[in-house]
Amino acid sequence: MVRVYIGAGWSAGIRPGHLVGAIANEAKVNSNVLGGIEVLDRFSLVEVPDEMATRIIDVLGRTRIKGQKVAVRLFRE
């Protein structure tokens, strides 16, 4: 599993369900393969399977989450 950074959090009205819905619906990924979801004030982190990360990042980078374009990238600690 790797973590994906999504540039929106609580202050933008993002909830874990919004992230699961965006990944499941837009990237056509079954929600039960997702790991932990951390929604912080200004950004969110979602654990995704390593082999799906590139596709998820690509798809989410072209879509809107809760009506907003957001930055999406692999999270490096």
N, CA, C and O atoms as a GROMACS GRO file, in nm:
protein
  308
    1MET      N    1   0.085  -0.118   0.000
    1MET     CA    2   0.000   0.000   0.000
    1MET      C    3   0.089   0.125   0.000
    1MET      O    4   0.195   0.128   0.062
    2VAL      N    5   0.043   0.226  -0.071
    2VAL     CA    6   0.109   0.357  -0.072
    2VAL      C    7   0.003   0.462  -0.039
    2VAL      O    8  -0.117   0.437  -0.052
    3ARG      N    9   0.049   0.577   0.003
    3ARG     CA   10  -0.046   0.684   0.035
    3ARG      C   11  -0.048   0.787  -0.076
    3ARG      O   12   0.056   0.825  -0.131
    4VAL      N   13  -0.169   0.831  -0.109
    4VAL     CA   14  -0.190   0.932  -0.211
    4VAL      C   15  -0.232   1.062  -0.141
    4VAL      O   16  -0.322   1.062  -0.057
    5TYR      N   17  -0.165   1.170  -0.176
    5TYR     CA   18  -0.195   1.304  -0.124
    5TYR      C   19  -0.303   1.367  -0.210
    5TYR      O   20  -0.294   1.367  -0.332
    6ILE      N   21  -0.405   1.420  -0.145
    6ILE     CA   22  -0.512   1.493  -0.213
    6ILE      C   23  -0.519   1.631  -0.150
    6ILE      O   24  -0.538   1.642  -0.028
    7GLY      N   25  -0.503   1.734  -0.229
    7GLY     CA   26  -0.490   1.871  -0.180
    7GLY      C   27  -0.618   1.938  -0.136
    7GLY      O   28  -0.644   2.053  -0.173
    8ALA      N   29  -0.699   1.869  -0.060
    8ALA     CA   30  -0.821   1.928  -0.001
    8ALA      C   31  -0.852   1.850   0.126
    8ALA      O   32  -0.830   1.729   0.133
    9GLY      N   33  -0.905   1.920   0.225
    9GLY     CA   34  -0.936   1.856   0.352
    9GLY      C   35  -1.063   1.910   0.414
    9GLY      O   36  -1.153   1.957   0.344
   10TRP      N   37  -1.069   1.904   0.548
   10TRP     CA   38  -1.189   1.947   0.620
   10TRP      C   39  -1.232   2.089   0.584
   10TRP      O   40  -1.350   2.117   0.568
   11SER      N   41  -1.134   2.180   0.571
   11SER     CA   42  -1.169   2.320   0.544
   11SER      C   43  -1.237   2.337   0.409
   11SER      O   44  -1.306   2.437   0.387
   12ALA      N   45  -1.219   2.243   0.317
   12ALA     CA   46  -1.285   2.247   0.186
   12ALA      C   47  -1.414   2.165   0.186
   12ALA      O   48  -1.478   2.149   0.082
   13GLY      N   49  -1.452   2.114   0.302
   13GLY     CA   50  -1.574   2.036   0.312
   13GLY      C   51  -1.558   1.890   0.273
   13GLY      O   52  -1.657   1.820   0.251
   14ILE      N   53  -1.435   1.843   0.264
   14ILE     CA   54  -1.409   1.705   0.223
   14ILE      C   55  -1.429   1.612   0.342
   14ILE      O   56  -1.384   1.639   0.453
   15ARG      N   57  -1.498   1.502   0.316
   15ARG     CA   58  -1.520   1.396   0.415
   15ARG      C   59  -1.467   1.266   0.356
   15ARG      O   60  -1.454   1.256   0.234
   16PRO      N   61  -1.437   1.166   0.438
   16PRO     CA   62  -1.386   1.039   0.385
   16PRO      C   63  -1.474   0.979   0.275
   16PRO      O   64  -1.423   0.923   0.179
   17GLY      N   65  -1.604   0.990   0.289
   17GLY     CA   66  -1.696   0.935   0.189
   17GLY      C   67  -1.680   1.000   0.052
   17GLY      O   68  -1.699   0.934  -0.050
   18HIS      N   69  -1.646   1.128   0.049
   18HIS     CA   70  -1.624   1.195  -0.078
   18HIS      C   71  -1.504   1.135  -0.150
   18HIS      O   72  -1.506   1.116  -0.272
   19LEU      N   73  -1.400   1.105  -0.075
   19LEU     CA   74  -1.278   1.049  -0.134
   19LEU      C   75  -1.302   0.906  -0.183
   19LEU      O   76  -1.260   0.869  -0.293
   20VAL      N   77  -1.370   0.827  -0.100
   20VAL     CA   78  -1.401   0.689  -0.141
   20VAL      C   79  -1.487   0.692  -0.267
   20VAL      O   80  -1.462   0.616  -0.361
   21GLY      N   81  -1.588   0.777  -0.269
   21GLY     CA   82  -1.676   0.786  -0.385
   21GLY      C   83  -1.602   0.828  -0.510
   21GLY      O   84  -1.625   0.772  -0.617
   22ALA      N   85  -1.514   0.927  -0.498
   22ALA     CA   86  -1.438   0.973  -0.615
   22ALA      C   87  -1.348   0.863  -0.669
   22ALA      O   88  -1.342   0.841  -0.790
   23ILE      N   89  -1.279   0.794  -0.581
   23ILE     CA   90  -1.189   0.687  -0.625
   23ILE      C   91  -1.268   0.571  -0.684
   23ILE      O   92  -1.234   0.519  -0.790
   24ALA      N   93  -1.374   0.530  -0.615
   24ALA     CA   94  -1.453   0.416  -0.662
   24ALA      C   95  -1.524   0.447  -0.794
   24ALA      O   96  -1.522   0.364  -0.886
   25ASN      N   97  -1.585   0.563  -0.804
   25ASN     CA   98  -1.664   0.595  -0.924
   25ASN      C   99  -1.579   0.639  -1.042
   25ASN      O  100  -1.602   0.595  -1.155
   26GLU      N  101  -1.482   0.724  -1.019
   26GLU     CA  102  -1.403   0.779  -1.129
   26GLU      C  103  -1.293   0.684  -1.175
   26GLU      O  104  -1.272   0.666  -1.296
   27ALA      N  105  -1.222   0.622  -1.080
   27ALA     CA  106  -1.111   0.534  -1.116
   27ALA      C  107  -1.157   0.388  -1.129
   27ALA      O  108  -1.076   0.300  -1.161
   28LYS      N  109  -1.284   0.363  -1.104
   28LYS     CA  110  -1.340   0.227  -1.114
   28LYS      C  111  -1.262   0.128  -1.026
   28LYS      O  112  -1.226   0.019  -1.070
   29VAL      N  113  -1.238   0.169  -0.902
   29VAL     CA  114  -1.167   0.086  -0.805
   29VAL      C  115  -1.267   0.044  -0.698
   29VAL      O  116  -1.343   0.127  -0.647
   30ASN      N  117  -1.267  -0.083  -0.664
   30ASN     CA  118  -1.356  -0.134  -0.560
   30ASN      C  119  -1.315  -0.072  -0.426
   30ASN      O  120  -1.197  -0.077  -0.390
   31SER      N  121  -1.409  -0.016  -0.355
   31SER     CA  122  -1.378   0.055  -0.231
   31SER      C  123  -1.317  -0.034  -0.123
   31SER      O  124  -1.251   0.016  -0.033
   32ASN      N  125  -1.339  -0.166  -0.131
   32ASN     CA  126  -1.284  -0.252  -0.026
   32ASN      C  127  -1.134  -0.275  -0.039
   32ASN      O  128  -1.075  -0.337   0.050
   33VAL      N  129  -1.070  -0.228  -0.146
   33VAL     CA  130  -0.924  -0.241  -0.157
   33VAL      C  131  -0.853  -0.118  -0.101
   33VAL      O  132  -0.730  -0.117  -0.091
   34LEU      N  133  -0.928  -0.015  -0.065
   34LEU     CA  134  -0.868   0.106  -0.009
   34LEU      C  135  -0.832   0.083   0.137
   34LEU      O  136  -0.902   0.012   0.209
   35GLY      N  137  -0.723   0.145   0.180
   35GLY     CA  138  -0.682   0.134   0.320
   35GLY      C  139  -0.733   0.253   0.399
   35GLY      O  140  -0.845   0.300   0.379
   36GLY      N  141  -0.649   0.300   0.489
   36GLY     CA  142  -0.686   0.411   0.576
   36GLY      C  143  -0.702   0.542   0.502
   36GLY      O  144  -0.637   0.569   0.402
   37ILE      N  145  -0.792   0.624   0.555
   37ILE     CA  146  -0.816   0.757   0.499
   37ILE      C  147  -0.799   0.857   0.612
   37ILE      O  148  -0.862   0.846   0.717
   38GLU      N  149  -0.713   0.955   0.589
   38GLU     CA  150  -0.687   1.059   0.687
   38GLU      C  151  -0.726   1.192   0.625
   38GLU      O  152  -0.666   1.235   0.527
   39VAL      N  153  -0.826   1.258   0.681
   39VAL     CA  154  -0.865   1.390   0.632
   39VAL      C  155  -0.819   1.493   0.735
   39VAL      O  156  -0.866   1.494   0.849
   40LEU      N  157  -0.728   1.576   0.694
   40LEU     CA  158  -0.676   1.682   0.780
   40LEU      C  159  -0.737   1.815   0.735
   40LEU      O  160  -0.820   1.817   0.645
   41ASP      N  161  -0.696   1.924   0.796
   41ASP     CA  162  -0.758   2.052   0.766
   41ASP      C  163  -0.740   2.095   0.620
   41ASP      O  164  -0.836   2.138   0.556
   42ARG      N  165  -0.620   2.083   0.566
   42ARG     CA  166  -0.593   2.134   0.431
   42ARG      C  167  -0.562   2.028   0.326
   42ARG      O  168  -0.552   2.060   0.208
   43PHE      N  169  -0.546   1.904   0.368
   43PHE     CA  170  -0.520   1.797   0.272
   43PHE      C  171  -0.567   1.663   0.328
   43PHE      O  172  -0.601   1.652   0.446
   44SER      N  173  -0.568   1.562   0.243
   44SER     CA  174  -0.610   1.428   0.282
   44SER      C  175  -0.511   1.325   0.231
   44SER      O  176  -0.440   1.349   0.133
   45LEU      N  177  -0.505   1.211   0.298
   45LEU     CA  178  -0.420   1.100   0.257
   45LEU      C  179  -0.507   0.974   0.248
   45LEU      O  180  -0.586   0.946   0.338
   46VAL      N  181  -0.489   0.900   0.140
   46VAL     CA  182  -0.565   0.777   0.120
   46VAL      C  183  -0.467   0.666   0.086
   46VAL      O  184  -0.384   0.682  -0.004
   47GLU      N  185  -0.477   0.553   0.158
   47GLU     CA  186  -0.393   0.438   0.126
   47GLU      C  187  -0.458   0.360   0.013
   47GLU      O  188  -0.575   0.323   0.020
   48VAL      N  189  -0.379   0.335  -0.091
   48VAL     CA  190  -0.428   0.260  -0.208
   48VAL      C  191  -0.326   0.152  -0.241
   48VAL      O  192  -0.208   0.164  -0.206
   49PRO      N  193  -0.369   0.045  -0.309
   49PRO     CA  194  -0.272  -0.058  -0.349
   49PRO      C  195  -0.167   0.002  -0.442
   49PRO      O  196  -0.198   0.081  -0.530
   50ASP      N  197  -0.043  -0.037  -0.421
   50ASP     CA  198   0.071   0.016  -0.496
   50ASP      C  199   0.050   0.006  -0.647
   50ASP      O  200   0.081   0.100  -0.721
   51GLU      N  201  -0.002  -0.107  -0.693
   51GLU     CA  202  -0.018  -0.128  -0.838
   51GLU      C  203  -0.130  -0.043  -0.899
   51GLU      O  204  -0.137  -0.031  -1.021
   52MET      N  205  -0.216   0.016  -0.817
   52MET     CA  206  -0.325   0.100  -0.868
   52MET      C  207  -0.298   0.249  -0.851
   52MET      O  208  -0.374   0.331  -0.902
   53ALA      N  209  -0.192   0.284  -0.782
   53ALA     CA  210  -0.168   0.423  -0.744
   53ALA      C  211  -0.156   0.516  -0.864
   53ALA      O  212  -0.216   0.624  -0.865
   54THR      N  213  -0.079   0.476  -0.964
   54THR     CA  214  -0.059   0.564  -1.080
   54THR      C  215  -0.189   0.595  -1.151
   54THR      O  216  -0.215   0.709  -1.188
   55ARG      N  217  -0.272   0.494  -1.170
   55ARG     CA  218  -0.401   0.515  -1.238
   55ARG      C  219  -0.493   0.602  -1.154
   55ARG      O  220  -0.560   0.691  -1.207
   56ILE      N  221  -0.497   0.579  -1.023
   56ILE     CA  222  -0.583   0.658  -0.935
   56ILE      C  223  -0.539   0.805  -0.936
   56ILE      O  224  -0.622   0.895  -0.944
   57ILE      N  225  -0.409   0.829  -0.928
   57ILE     CA  226  -0.357   0.966  -0.930
   57ILE      C  227  -0.391   1.034  -1.061
   57ILE      O  228  -0.432   1.150  -1.062
   58ASP      N  229  -0.374   0.964  -1.171
   58ASP     CA  230  -0.404   1.019  -1.303
   58ASP      C  231  -0.552   1.056  -1.316
   58ASP      O  232  -0.585   1.166  -1.361
   59VAL      N  233  -0.640   0.966  -1.277
   59VAL     CA  234  -0.784   0.990  -1.289
   59VAL      C  235  -0.830   1.101  -1.195
   59VAL      O  236  -0.904   1.190  -1.237
   60LEU      N  237  -0.788   1.097  -1.070
   60LEU     CA  238  -0.832   1.201  -0.974
   60LEU      C  239  -0.775   1.338  -1.010
   60LEU      O  240  -0.838   1.440  -0.981
   61GLY      N  241  -0.660   1.341  -1.073
   61GLY     CA  242  -0.601   1.468  -1.115
   61GLY      C  243  -0.682   1.536  -1.224
   61GLY      O  244  -0.670   1.657  -1.244
   62ARG      N  245  -0.764   1.459  -1.296
   62ARG     CA  246  -0.845   1.515  -1.404
   62ARG      C  247  -0.990   1.537  -1.364
   62ARG      O  248  -1.069   1.586  -1.445
   63THR      N  249  -1.027   1.502  -1.244
   63THR     CA  250  -1.167   1.514  -1.203
   63THR      C  251  -1.181   1.617  -1.091
   63THR      O  252  -1.082   1.675  -1.045
   64ARG      N  253  -1.302   1.638  -1.048
   64ARG     CA  254  -1.330   1.730  -0.938
   64ARG      C  255  -1.382   1.651  -0.819
   64ARG      O  256  -1.458   1.556  -0.834
   65ILE      N  257  -1.338   1.693  -0.702
   65ILE     CA  258  -1.388   1.633  -0.578
   65ILE      C  259  -1.466   1.741  -0.506
   65ILE      O  260  -1.411   1.845  -0.469
   66LYS      N  261  -1.592   1.715  -0.485
   66LYS     CA  262  -1.682   1.814  -0.423
   66LYS      C  263  -1.678   1.946  -0.499
   66LYS      O  264  -1.680   2.053  -0.439
   67GLY      N  265  -1.673   1.936  -0.632
   67GLY     CA  266  -1.677   2.054  -0.718
   67GLY      C  267  -1.545   2.127  -0.734
   67GLY      O  268  -1.540   2.233  -0.797
   68GLN      N  269  -1.437   2.073  -0.678
   68GLN     CA  270  -1.309   2.143  -0.682
   68GLN      C  271  -1.203   2.061  -0.754
   68GLN      O  272  -1.196   1.939  -0.738
   69LYS      N  273  -1.121   2.128  -0.834
   69LYS     CA  274  -1.001   2.064  -0.888
   69LYS      C  275  -0.900   2.060  -0.774
   69LYS      O  276  -0.878   2.161  -0.706
   70VAL      N  277  -0.839   1.946  -0.752
   70VAL     CA  278  -0.743   1.933  -0.643
   70VAL      C  279  -0.612   1.871  -0.693
   70VAL      O  280  -0.610   1.795  -0.789
   71ALA      N  281  -0.505   1.906  -0.625
   71ALA     CA  282  -0.375   1.845  -0.655
   71ALA      C  283  -0.376   1.703  -0.601
   71ALA      O  284  -0.420   1.679  -0.489
   72VAL      N  285  -0.326   1.610  -0.681
   72VAL     CA  286  -0.320   1.469  -0.640
   72VAL      C  287  -0.182   1.418  -0.677
   72VAL      O  288  -0.138   1.432  -0.791
   73ARG      N  289  -0.113   1.357  -0.580
   73ARG     CA  290   0.020   1.302  -0.606
   73ARG      C  291   0.051   1.193  -0.505
   73ARG      O  292  -0.021   1.176  -0.406
   74LEU      N  293   0.158   1.120  -0.530
   74LEU     CA  294   0.205   1.020  -0.437
   74LEU      C  295   0.259   1.092  -0.314
   74LEU      O  296   0.332   1.191  -0.328
   75PHE      N  297   0.226   1.045  -0.196
   75PHE     CA  298   0.270   1.110  -0.073
   75PHE      C  299   0.406   1.054  -0.033
   75PHE      O  300   0.423   0.932  -0.022
   76ARG      N  301   0.501   1.142  -0.012
   76ARG     CA  302   0.634   1.104   0.036
   76ARG      C  303   0.652   1.165   0.173
   76ARG      O  304   0.634   1.286   0.189
   77GLU      N  305   0.688   1.085   0.271
   77GLU     CA  306   0.706   1.136   0.407
   77GLU      C  307   0.835   1.208   0.425
   77GLU      O  308   0.864   1.257   0.535
   0.00000   0.00000   0.00000
